[in-house]
Amino acid sequence: MKTLFARFAKDESGATAIEYGLIAALIAVALITVLGTMSDELEATFTRVQTDLATANAQ
């Protein structure tokens, strides 16, 4: 029984998978944050273009 627990304590294969999962989660959070910021800027740009086109067509 002691050897089973000792072998389980030394096994690090699960730790590697957890580390990769944490890295993937961190990258996902970073992407969501960056894309959220960019979406506001893109929306403002397209709104400005729409307004400029409407003004140009009205003339």
C-alpha angles and dihedrals in degrees: 000000000000091000091052092055092044091052091047091051092051095047108103101171092101091049090059092053091049091050091052090048092052091049091050091049091050091050090048092052091049092050093048090050094048094044091048090055093045093049091061091051092047092049090052091049094051091046090053091049091049091051092048092049092049090050092048092050092049092060 
